[in-house]
């Protein structure tokens, strides 16, 4: 059984290999922590700019240490445990949010040269290794599994608080995150089809020659991924889970002090991880031109961070621009648009792939596929319309019967 | 593509000018007639203007002023009149800075300055006594208490002038001087009246 495609683990596993492994883990941890700190500052600063405000400006130069100050403040606040809370679950929930957020970052390759036949490895203390903590063959599936576990964190936090607003928030959260995970997974599936692998380093090396999956899968899965990912992160405009105006903060209403900070941390860590996964899947990960040969190892890391930064900016931009969706609109978007669209696109790509294998003409496969898909879309549309009409009729009837009773 | 219009709007805001002043580091110029903390003025010869008549105390809607008058000592008079205010206290936990006391004062003794940054941390500190309210006997400048945040030059030209509700606010008083001179500054110039929209400079 192959544990990983990392060349580090293919040789004898000695003390030095473990040391390199530990180094990678520590660096990934530290990197994520520091970048969360900076991302929170970045978001506040950019949103402030978009609101014509100044934003944090007092802690450190340009307020860059604001997050640190907030964190220290939260650390010294009283840690409240509601009387009606389920104590064990209440204490466990923040970690269920935080740990998956950490773990899913482990599979993202953040650097390494994949271009010109390179295998993306770098040399650390004489060991060739990939610039990612782990490279399991199931790669992206692990990410999906972990993001499903993260739902438990939010759900159990709301449920165990013993209070109505968190409960409502957690009910919303579980419904929203589960339904959007389907669209997320289906849009990822098209990437697997075009890459032929689940391993993240495999997906990245498959995009080494500017043939990014963004175009290879036809943009639609990327758009669906970004929308579903935003919903999965509970970021605006899909932040119904923690809608301050409706739910007083949602699932984390009852949380305070360091436990609240953990949720906050997990939320932003998920944001970074989701951006990193999107970059890995669709935008070629660390692939990019190497401009100066002497420091060739820097460029992939730089490209990776620039791409992630673009995503983070987009998330902030969405927050500053779009109002929150109504709950039924959210469910409509998820179930009636994103899931069918990603499923249809997935089938189309699959048909194309099979067509290529069998030697069918692409000019024949695409029109036929599109015709079939539009027929299916018409059917779905008709079904939805019928369901809406019958709902309306039922509502009318009940109204009439109520009226006659009076 | 009208979906994207909103994104353009928010993006453009990034490059627009900020009107925010970084407050404690930088302060905006205060309005001409800002109601800040009070001072008790002195005449140009150093005599106190307050005669202890308690009109300010009587008119105060928040009941924050406590005044007791006493007869002037005949050999060392404190005010030019018959009596002087020997107890004068303002409780700033109650004061609403309406300036009715300034209007009521027959001698123009009590006025409000533009200084509003005095966050005390103690209830006792909230009560300003006569000694704390009186301007300095030599310079005519108000006394700065440890918790008061002043900037350079803010303590100049504070006393004596009926900033808030000067009689020149009334059109018929335009150009007339309805106040007495101040220690250190002399008699202030008459206001030009409210028809003049530009804030006029004080007499230097």
Interface residues (C-beta under 8 A of the other chain):
Chain A: X46 X49 X50 X51 X52 X53 X54 X57 X317 X320 X321 X322
Chain B: X6 X7 X9 X10 X11 X13 X14 X16 X18 X19 X20 X22
